[in-house]
């Protein structure tokens, strides 16, 4: 009898072609003008799940739809696996920096280039095809499966948690599997050990009722742009530490994790080259990976004020705005950090302006629980696909729903990602390695067997 792995090898070209079809849909959740494309991507995902052999549906939320695929033929005594991914993607700008158009996928040098190639359509899709391989060759799966693909991950998953809570009995699982993370290096299979949480804010500084002539009024009223610059200048000390009172109170130094990090195959020169920056920087006393995974941050993500068009216009702006985010680590709480930041900003407001701090997005940090059979099963599946045992590594980014899955569903979460360093997630020329896509298919198929056993 043909095995799921034989089926994968024989259908690789079709799987890749189908993925390219999905990548052509510009499902940008952050932009309302793409709402119909976001819906189209959800319907495409639902059809793909149905074609693979699952009972598929598009479920409505207060925002973008959630796609569900279910197969429960393994019986009540078999474990249930929830596989999560997202079909929405980041905006593609700046478009001029793409070698090929972001929604016209191209294969070059063993990579598929497109927005969403690795974040997260490519990684999500390989699980769908692994399920198909089992059902087409064996007629059944070794476990019960629920696939959940959402459309708001790139804007904070604001409507997913209510959906999960409302459907907790339907989504109940013994394990949650997510492929939306990276490998530490090429040909080094990697299991996710941690995620940082997120606090994303908007700081608005208001001064005069409208823009003023900088010659007539400059030096007599407080400039909101200057006031904002003064506030931002208080965020860090000279050693790169965040200078917000109480910011580090809950941070655990976690010496065991630091020892694990020191043993990883990390090439700092390659990492620096990926950034295009002249040098690395950050909190003194910590390595690059420790800064990424163990230490919280406070960063300015955007600044807007006054006239920024071509040529001169001598105005004193009436408003200045900054987008400011914190990445937080296990034991820190997103709501607490948001309040500490708000209090810090208000303590440093100069006279003559009014300041508001709005929290736009938040998510809690997460740390893996390695003492579960799920991680042993994942290690065996990855070793089968890559020919070597996996390593454990953190992620500097956030997946907001991960801690909520463990809290609401009571199931451990496995992060089994196949992105490579430098794959340009959220940037021009995003790509996914086709070799990793192929190996990921085999790893995903093997994981179902391993959990079933």
C-alpha positions as CSV (number, residue, x, y, z in Angstrom):
1,X,0.0,0.0,0.0
2,X,1.2,3.5,-0.9
3,X,2.4,5.5,2.2
4,X,1.6,9.1,2.9
5,X,5.2,10.0,2.3
6,X,5.2,8.3,-1.1
7,X,2.1,10.3,-2.0
8,X,3.8,13.5,-0.9
9,X,6.8,12.8,-3.1
10,X,4.6,12.0,-6.1
11,X,2.5,15.2,-5.7
12,X,5.0,17.8,-4.9
13,X,4.6,19.8,-8.1
14,X,0.9,19.9,-7.7
15,X,1.2,21.0,-4.1
16,X,3.5,23.8,-5.1
17,X,1.2,24.9,-7.9
18,X,-1.8,25.0,-5.6
19,X,0.2,27.1,-3.1
20,X,1.0,29.6,-5.8
21,X,-2.7,30.0,-6.5
22,X,-3.4,30.9,-2.8
23,X,-0.4,33.3,-2.8
24,X,-1.9,35.3,-5.7
25,X,-4.8,36.4,-3.4
26,X,-3.8,39.8,-1.7
27,X,-5.4,39.0,1.6
28,X,-4.1,42.1,3.5
29,X,-6.1,42.3,6.7
30,X,-4.8,45.7,7.7
31,X,-6.3,47.5,4.8
32,X,-10.2,47.7,4.4
33,X,-9.9,48.0,0.6
34,X,-8.7,44.4,0.5
35,X,-11.8,43.0,2.4
36,X,-13.1,41.1,-0.6
37,X,-9.7,39.6,-1.2
38,X,-9.5,38.5,2.5
39,X,-12.8,36.8,2.1
40,X,-11.7,35.2,-1.2
41,X,-8.6,33.8,0.6
42,X,-10.8,32.3,3.3
43,X,-13.1,30.6,0.8
44,X,-10.0,29.3,-1.1
45,X,-8.7,27.8,2.2
46,X,-12.1,26.2,2.9
47,X,-12.2,24.6,-0.6
48,X,-8.6,23.3,-0.1
49,X,-9.6,21.7,3.2
50,X,-12.6,20.1,1.7
51,X,-10.5,18.8,-1.3
52,X,-8.1,17.2,1.2
53,X,-11.0,15.3,2.8
54,X,-12.1,17.4,5.8
55,X,-15.5,18.8,6.6
56,X,-14.8,22.4,5.9
57,X,-16.7,25.6,6.7
58,X,-16.2,29.4,6.7
59,X,-17.3,30.7,10.1
60,X,-18.2,34.3,10.7
61,X,-16.8,36.5,13.5
62,X,-17.2,40.2,14.3
63,X,-14.3,40.7,11.8
64,X,-12.7,38.5,9.2
65,X,-13.9,34.9,8.9
66,X,-12.3,31.8,10.5
67,X,-11.9,28.7,8.4
68,X,-12.5,25.4,10.1
69,X,-11.7,21.9,8.8
70,X,-12.6,18.8,10.8
71,X,-12.0,15.0,10.6
72,X,-13.1,13.0,13.7
73,X,-13.0,9.4,12.3
74,X,-10.3,8.2,14.7
75,X,-12.7,7.8,17.5
76,X,-13.2,9.2,21.0
77,X,-10.2,7.3,22.4
78,X,-7.8,8.8,19.9
79,X,-6.1,12.2,20.6
80,X,-7.3,15.3,18.9
81,X,-4.9,17.7,17.2
82,X,-5.8,21.3,16.5
83,X,-3.7,22.8,13.7
84,X,-3.6,26.6,13.6
85,X,-2.5,29.0,10.8
86,X,-3.5,32.3,9.2
87,X,-4.5,33.3,5.7
88,X,-4.1,37.0,6.1
89,X,-0.9,38.8,5.2
90,X,1.0,42.0,5.8
91,X,0.8,45.0,3.4
92,X,3.5,44.7,0.7
93,X,4.8,48.2,0.7
94,X,7.3,49.5,-0.3
95,X,6.4,47.9,-3.7
96,X,9.4,49.3,-5.5
97,X,11.8,47.1,-3.4
98,X,10.2,43.8,-4.6
99,X,12.2,42.0,-7.4
100,X,8.9,40.6,-8.6
101,X,5.3,41.8,-7.8
102,X,4.3,40.6,-4.3
103,X,1.1,38.8,-5.4
104,X,2.6,37.3,-8.6
105,X,4.6,34.5,-7.0
106,X,7.8,33.4,-8.6
107,X,10.1,30.5,-8.0
108,X,13.8,31.5,-8.2
109,X,16.8,29.6,-6.9
110,X,14.8,27.0,-4.9
111,X,12.6,29.6,-3.3
112,X,9.1,30.8,-3.8
113,X,8.8,34.6,-3.6
114,X,5.5,36.3,-2.7
115,X,3.8,38.0,0.2
116,X,2.6,35.3,2.5
117,X,5.0,32.7,1.1
118,X,6.3,31.9,4.6
119,X,4.0,34.0,6.8
120,X,1.9,32.0,6.9
121,X,0.3,30.5,3.8
122,X,3.2,28.3,2.9
123,X,3.6,26.9,6.4
124,X,-0.1,26.5,7.0
125,X,-0.7,24.8,3.6
126,X,1.8,22.1,4.1
127,X,-0.3,20.7,7.0
128,X,-3.4,20.6,4.8
129,X,-1.5,18.6,2.2
130,X,0.0,16.3,4.9
131,X,-3.6,15.5,6.0
132,X,-4.5,14.9,2.4
133,X,-1.7,12.4,2.0
134,X,-2.9,10.4,4.9
135,X,-6.5,10.3,3.8
136,X,-5.8,9.6,0.1
137,X,-3.5,6.6,1.0
138,X,-5.0,5.2,4.1
139,X,-8.5,6.5,4.1
140,X,-8.1,7.7,7.6
141,X,-6.0,9.7,10.0
142,X,-4.2,8.3,13.1
143,X,-5.7,11.2,15.2
144,X,-8.8,13.4,15.1
145,X,-8.0,16.7,13.5
146,X,-9.3,20.2,13.6
147,X,-7.7,22.8,11.3
148,X,-8.3,26.5,12.3
149,X,-7.1,29.1,9.8
150,X,-7.9,32.7,10.8
151,X,-7.8,36.0,8.9
152,X,-6.7,38.6,11.5
153,X,-3.3,37.4,12.9
154,X,-1.5,40.3,11.2
155,X,-3.7,42.8,13.0
156,X,-3.7,41.1,16.5
157,X,-6.2,38.3,16.3
158,X,-8.8,40.5,18.0
159,X,-11.8,38.4,17.1
160,X,-10.2,35.0,17.3
161,X,-10.1,34.7,21.1
162,X,-13.9,35.3,21.5
163,X,-14.4,32.7,18.7
164,X,-12.2,30.2,20.5
165,X,-14.0,30.8,23.8
166,X,-17.4,30.5,22.2
167,X,-16.4,27.3,20.5
168,X,-14.2,25.8,23.1
169,X,-16.0,22.4,23.2
170,X,-15.8,22.1,19.4
171,X,-12.1,23.0,19.4
172,X,-11.1,21.0,22.4
173,X,-7.9,19.2,21.7
174,X,-5.0,17.3,23.2
175,X,-2.4,19.2,21.3
176,X,-2.2,22.4,19.3
177,X,0.3,22.6,16.4
178,X,1.4,25.8,14.8
179,X,3.9,26.4,11.9
180,X,4.4,30.1,11.9
181,X,8.0,30.3,13.2
182,X,11.6,29.9,12.0
183,X,14.4,27.5,12.1
184,X,17.6,28.7,13.8
185,X,19.7,27.9,10.7
186,X,19.4,26.0,7.4
187,X,19.0,22.2,7.8
188,X,18.6,22.6,11.6
189,X,15.1,21.5,12.5
190,X,13.8,23.7,15.3
191,X,11.1,23.5,17.9
192,X,9.9,26.8,19.3
193,X,10.8,27.4,23.0
194,X,9.3,30.8,23.6
195,X,7.5,33.8,22.2
196,X,7.6,37.4,23.4
197,X,4.3,39.2,24.0
198,X,3.3,42.5,22.6
199,X,2.1,45.9,23.8
200,X,1.4,48.2,20.8
201,X,0.5,51.8,21.5
202,X,-0.1,55.1,19.8
203,X,1.2,58.3,21.5
204,X,-0.5,61.5,20.4
205,X,0.8,65.0,21.4
206,X,-1.5,67.9,20.7
207,X,-0.5,71.6,20.9
208,X,-2.0,74.5,19.0
209,X,-5.4,74.2,17.4
210,X,-3.8,74.2,13.9
211,X,-0.4,74.4,12.3
212,X,1.3,77.7,12.9
213,X,3.9,79.8,11.0
214,X,7.2,79.0,12.6
215,X,8.5,82.5,12.3
216,X,5.5,84.2,13.8
217,X,4.9,81.7,16.6
218,X,8.1,79.6,16.9
219,X,9.7,79.9,20.4
220,X,6.5,81.1,22.0
221,X,4.4,77.9,22.1
222,X,5.5,74.3,22.7
223,X,6.1,72.4,19.5
224,X,4.4,69.0,19.7
225,X,7.1,67.4,17.7
226,X,9.8,68.6,20.1
227,X,7.7,67.5,23.0
228,X,7.3,64.1,21.5
229,X,11.0,63.9,20.9
230,X,11.7,64.8,24.6
231,X,9.3,62.0,25.7
232,X,10.9,59.4,23.5
233,X,14.4,60.4,24.7
234,X,13.4,59.3,28.2
235,X,12.6,55.7,27.1
236,X,16.1,54.3,27.5
237,X,19.3,54.9,29.6
238,X,22.8,55.0,28.1
239,X,23.2,51.2,28.5
240,X,20.1,50.5,26.3
241,X,17.9,49.5,29.3
242,X,14.3,50.6,29.3
243,X,13.9,53.5,31.8
244,X,10.2,52.9,32.6
245,X,9.8,52.5,36.3
246,X,8.8,48.9,37.1
247,X,9.4,47.6,33.6
248,X,11.7,44.8,34.6
249,X,10.1,43.8,37.9
250,X,8.6,40.5,36.7
251,X,11.5,39.5,34.4
252,X,13.1,36.2,35.2
253,X,16.9,36.0,34.4
254,X,16.4,32.2,33.5
255,X,20.0,31.0,33.6
256,X,19.0,27.6,32.2
257,X,17.6,29.2,29.1
258,X,20.7,31.3,28.7
259,X,22.8,28.1,28.8
260,X,20.6,26.6,26.1
261,X,21.0,29.7,23.9
262,X,24.8,29.6,24.2
263,X,24.8,26.1,22.6
264,X,22.8,27.1,19.5
265,X,24.4,27.4,16.0
266,X,23.9,31.1,15.6
267,X,26.0,33.2,13.2
268,X,25.9,36.8,14.4
269,X,27.7,38.0,11.2
270,X,25.0,36.5,9.0
271,X,22.3,38.0,11.3
272,X,23.9,41.5,11.0
273,X,24.1,41.1,7.2
274,X,20.4,40.3,7.1
275,X,19.6,43.6,8.8
276,X,21.7,45.8,6.5
277,X,22.6,47.9,9.6
278,X,26.2,49.0,10.2
279,X,26.3,47.4,13.7
280,X,24.2,45.5,16.2
281,X,23.1,47.3,19.4
282,X,20.9,46.8,22.4
283,X,20.8,46.3,26.1
284,X,24.3,46.0,27.6
285,X,25.4,42.7,29.1
286,X,23.4,40.4,26.9
287,X,24.1,38.5,23.7
288,X,22.0,39.1,20.5
289,X,19.9,36.0,21.0
290,X,19.4,36.8,24.7
291,X,18.2,40.3,23.7
292,X,15.8,38.7,21.2
293,X,14.3,36.0,23.4
294,X,15.0,36.8,27.1
295,X,14.8,40.5,27.3
296,X,11.9,42.9,26.8
297,X,12.1,45.9,24.6
298,X,10.6,49.3,23.9
299,X,10.8,50.5,20.3
300,X,9.5,53.4,18.2
301,X,7.8,51.9,15.2
302,X,6.7,55.1,13.5
303,X,6.8,59.0,13.8
304,X,4.6,61.5,12.1
305,X,4.5,65.3,12.5
306,X,4.4,68.5,10.5
307,X,5.2,68.9,6.9
308,X,7.1,66.1,5.3
309,X,6.5,66.7,1.6
310,X,9.0,67.9,-1.0
311,X,10.5,71.4,-0.5
312,X,10.2,73.8,2.5
313,X,7.1,74.7,4.5
314,X,8.0,76.4,7.7
315,X,5.3,75.3,10.1
316,X,5.0,74.6,13.7
317,X,2.9,71.4,13.7
318,X,-0.3,71.2,15.8
319,X,0.1,67.4,16.4
320,X,2.8,64.8,16.6
321,X,2.2,61.0,16.7
322,X,4.4,58.0,17.5
323,X,3.7,54.3,17.2
324,X,5.5,52.6,20.1
325,X,5.6,49.0,21.0
326,X,7.0,46.8,23.7
327,X,8.0,43.1,23.3
328,X,7.6,41.4,26.6
329,X,8.9,38.2,28.0
330,X,7.4,35.4,30.2
331,X,6.1,36.6,33.6
332,X,5.5,40.1,32.3
333,X,1.9,41.0,31.8
334,X,0.7,43.0,28.7
335,X,-1.9,45.1,30.6
336,X,0.6,46.0,33.4
337,X,3.3,47.0,31.0
338,X,0.8,49.2,29.1
339,X,-0.1,51.1,32.3
340,X,3.5,51.5,33.2
341,X,4.3,53.0,29.8
342,X,1.3,55.3,30.0
343,X,2.3,56.5,33.4
344,X,5.9,57.1,32.3
345,X,4.8,59.1,29.3
346,X,2.5,61.4,31.3
347,X,5.3,62.0,33.9
348,X,7.5,63.4,31.1
349,X,5.0,65.6,29.3
350,X,6.4,69.2,29.0
351,X,4.0,72.2,29.7
352,X,2.0,73.5,26.8
353,X,0.8,70.2,25.1
354,X,-1.7,67.5,25.9
355,X,-0.8,63.8,25.5
356,X,-2.9,60.7,25.1
357,X,-1.7,57.1,25.0
358,X,-3.9,54.5,23.2
359,X,-3.3,50.8,23.4
360,X,-3.9,49.4,19.9
361,X,-2.9,45.8,20.3
362,X,-1.7,43.4,23.0
363,X,-0.7,39.8,23.6
364,X,0.9,37.8,26.4
365,X,4.3,36.1,26.2
366,X,4.7,32.3,26.2
367,X,7.1,29.6,27.2
368,X,7.0,26.0,26.0
369,X,6.3,23.1,28.3
370,X,8.8,20.5,27.2
371,X,7.7,17.8,29.6
372,X,4.8,16.7,27.4
373,X,4.7,13.7,25.0
374,X,3.9,16.2,22.2
375,X,7.5,17.4,22.2
376,X,8.9,13.9,22.0
377,X,6.6,13.2,19.1
378,X,7.6,16.4,17.3
379,X,11.3,15.6,17.8
380,X,10.8,12.1,16.1
381,X,8.8,13.6,13.2
382,X,11.4,16.3,12.5
383,X,14.3,13.9,12.7
384,X,12.5,11.7,10.1
385,X,12.1,14.7,7.8
386,X,15.6,16.3,8.3
387,X,17.8,13.3,9.3
388,X,18.8,15.0,12.6
389,X,17.4,15.8,16.0
390,X,15.9,19.2,16.4
391,X,17.1,22.0,18.6
392,X,15.0,24.3,20.8
393,X,15.0,28.0,20.1
394,X,13.0,31.1,20.9
395,X,11.2,33.7,18.8
396,X,11.5,37.4,19.3
397,X,8.1,38.0,17.8
398,X,4.6,37.3,19.0
399,X,1.7,35.0,18.1
400,X,-1.1,36.5,20.2
401,X,-3.4,33.4,20.3
402,X,-0.7,30.9,21.6
403,X,-1.1,31.6,25.4
404,X,-4.9,31.8,24.9
405,X,-5.0,28.3,23.3
406,X,-3.3,26.8,26.4
407,X,-5.6,28.8,28.8
408,X,-8.9,28.1,27.0
409,X,-8.3,24.7,25.6
410,X,-6.0,23.3,28.2
411,X,-3.7,21.8,25.6
412,X,0.0,22.2,25.1
413,X,1.1,24.2,22.0
414,X,3.9,23.0,19.7
415,X,5.7,25.6,17.5
416,X,7.2,23.7,14.6
417,X,8.3,26.3,12.0
418,X,10.0,26.0,8.7
419,X,11.0,29.6,7.8
420,X,14.7,30.3,7.4
421,X,16.7,33.2,8.7
422,X,16.5,36.1,6.2
423,X,13.2,35.0,4.7
424,X,12.0,38.6,4.7
425,X,8.7,38.1,6.6
426,X,6.9,41.5,6.7
427,X,9.5,42.8,4.2
428,X,9.9,43.0,0.4
429,X,10.9,39.8,-1.3
430,X,9.4,37.5,1.3
431,X,10.3,33.9,0.4
432,X,10.0,30.3,1.5
433,X,12.6,27.6,0.8
434,X,11.0,24.9,-1.4
435,X,13.2,22.3,0.2
436,X,11.8,23.3,3.6
437,X,8.3,23.2,2.2
438,X,8.9,19.7,1.0
439,X,10.5,18.5,4.3
440,X,7.8,20.3,6.2
441,X,5.2,18.2,4.4
442,X,7.0,15.0,5.5
443,X,7.4,16.3,9.1
444,X,3.7,17.3,9.3
445,X,2.7,13.9,8.0
446,X,5.0,12.1,10.4
447,X,3.8,14.2,13.3
448,X,0.3,12.9,12.9
449,X,1.5,9.3,13.1
450,X,3.8,10.1,16.1
451,X,1.0,11.7,18.1
452,X,-1.4,8.9,17.1
453,X,1.1,6.3,18.5
